[in-house]
Amino acid sequence: MPGRRARHNELVPAPSPQLDPAIADRLKRDAAGLFPAVAQQYDTGEVLMVGWMDDEALRRTLTTGRATYWSRSRREYWVKGDTSGNLQLVRSVSLDCDGDTVLVQVDQMGPACHTGSRSCFDGRTLPATVIDPPIDPAQARDARRAGVAEEPARGAQP
């Protein structure tokens, strides 16, 4: 089987011409055939950006090791970093429980945002009411592990 060279000169299979049907069958797409892709820094958990993918963008991401998205405005594929140099090197890709969003864990080289910010969410926090948990989160976790039922939210039906 023909292949391509990757890091450390190992031979890896050439990219498939289509997305694996077992993966494609699990995807839920919008009317345009797209689904959101959340890019996250693999080692810190920092959310970097959200882009859009279709089956081909996901196939390219899975087979090339570079995050590839579909531009809704330009109507073309783009590989993060091809023009800016701010590469996203893929470390893992996961499908969420509903099959309608992918999480692309990457090693981000340089800023992820087109504005030059590390993340598209830097400095963009909205004012929001924040509710402190009634008990220590560790206590809540321990109670769940012990099988202790939590109180239903006010107004919720048991």
C-alpha positions in Angstrom: 0.0 0.0 0.0 1.4 3.4 -0.9 2.1 5.6 2.1 3.6 8.9 3.2 6.4 9.8 5.6 5.6 11.2 9.0 7.7 12.2 11.9 10.7 9.9 12.6 10.4 8.7 9.0 7.9 6.0 9.8 5.7 5.0 6.9 2.0 5.8 7.5 -0.9 4.9 5.2 -1.9 7.3 2.5 -5.1 9.3 3.3 -8.3 7.5 2.4 -10.4 9.2 -0.4 -13.5 9.3 1.9 -14.4 9.4 5.5 -14.7 6.0 7.1 -18.4 5.0 6.8 -18.4 3.8 10.5 -17.5 7.4 11.5 -19.8 9.1 8.9 -22.8 7.1 10.1 -22.3 8.5 13.7 -22.3 12.2 12.6 -25.3 14.5 12.8 -25.0 17.4 10.5 -27.0 20.6 10.0 -28.9 21.3 6.8 -25.7 22.4 5.0 -23.9 19.1 6.0 -21.8 20.8 8.7 -21.1 20.3 12.4 -19.1 22.4 14.9 -15.6 21.5 15.8 -14.2 22.8 19.1 -10.4 23.2 19.1 -8.8 22.7 22.5 -5.2 22.8 23.6 -4.4 19.2 24.4 -2.3 19.7 27.5 -4.0 22.6 29.2 -7.7 22.1 28.2 -7.8 25.7 27.0 -10.6 26.2 24.4 -9.0 27.9 21.5 -11.7 28.3 18.8 -14.7 26.8 17.2 -14.8 26.1 13.5 -17.1 24.1 11.1 -16.4 20.8 9.5 -18.1 18.5 7.0 -17.2 14.9 6.3 -14.3 15.9 4.0 -12.8 18.4 6.6 -13.0 15.7 9.3 -11.4 13.1 7.0 -8.5 15.5 6.2 -8.1 16.3 9.9 -8.0 12.6 10.8 -5.6 11.6 8.0 -3.2 14.5 7.8 -2.6 15.4 11.5 -3.5 19.1 10.7 -6.8 20.7 11.7 -8.9 21.3 8.6 -12.1 23.3 8.6 -14.8 24.4 6.2 -15.1 28.2 5.7 -18.8 29.1 5.5 -18.0 32.6 4.2 -15.4 31.6 1.6 -17.0 28.2 0.8 -13.7 26.4 0.8 -11.5 24.2 3.1 -8.8 25.8 5.1 -6.0 24.2 7.1 -5.3 26.1 10.3 -1.9 27.8 9.9 -1.5 27.5 6.1 -1.6 31.3 5.7 -0.8 32.5 9.2 1.8 30.0 10.3 -0.2 29.3 13.5 -0.5 25.6 13.1 -2.9 23.3 14.9 -1.2 19.9 15.1 -3.8 17.2 15.9 -3.3 15.2 19.1 -6.8 13.5 19.3 -10.3 13.9 17.8 -13.4 12.9 19.7 -17.1 12.8 18.8 -19.5 14.0 21.4 -22.3 11.8 22.8 -24.9 13.1 20.3 -22.7 12.9 17.3 -23.2 16.5 16.4 -19.9 18.1 17.6 -16.3 17.1 17.4 -13.5 18.0 19.9 -10.2 18.4 18.2 -7.4 18.4 20.7 -4.4 20.2 19.2 -1.0 21.5 19.9 -1.5 25.1 18.9 1.6 26.9 17.5 1.1 30.6 18.0 -2.3 32.4 18.3 -5.4 30.5 17.4 -7.6 33.6 16.8 -7.4 35.6 13.6 -7.2 38.7 15.8 -3.8 37.6 17.2 -5.2 36.4 20.6 -4.2 33.0 21.9 -7.8 32.0 22.0 -10.9 33.3 20.3 -12.4 33.6 23.8 -9.6 35.8 25.3 -11.0 39.0 26.9 -14.5 38.4 25.7 -16.2 37.3 28.9 -19.8 38.5 29.2 -21.3 39.7 32.5 -23.2 36.8 34.0 -24.8 35.9 37.3 -22.7 33.2 38.8 -24.2 30.8 41.3 -21.8 29.4 43.9 -22.3 25.7 44.6 -24.2 25.0 47.8 -21.4 22.6 48.9 -17.8 21.9 48.1 -17.6 20.3 44.6 -15.4 17.5 46.1 -18.2 16.7 48.6 -20.8 16.6 45.8 -18.6 14.3 43.8 -18.0 12.0 46.8 -21.8 12.0 47.5 -22.5 11.0 43.9 -19.9 8.2 44.1 -21.4 6.9 47.3 -24.8 6.8 45.6 -26.4 9.6 47.7 -29.2 11.2 45.7 -28.8 14.9 45.2 -31.7 17.2 45.9 -33.7 18.1 42.9 -33.5 21.7 41.7 -36.2 24.0 43.1 -39.3 23.6 41.0 -38.1 20.4 39.4 -40.2 17.3 39.4 -38.7 14.3 41.1 
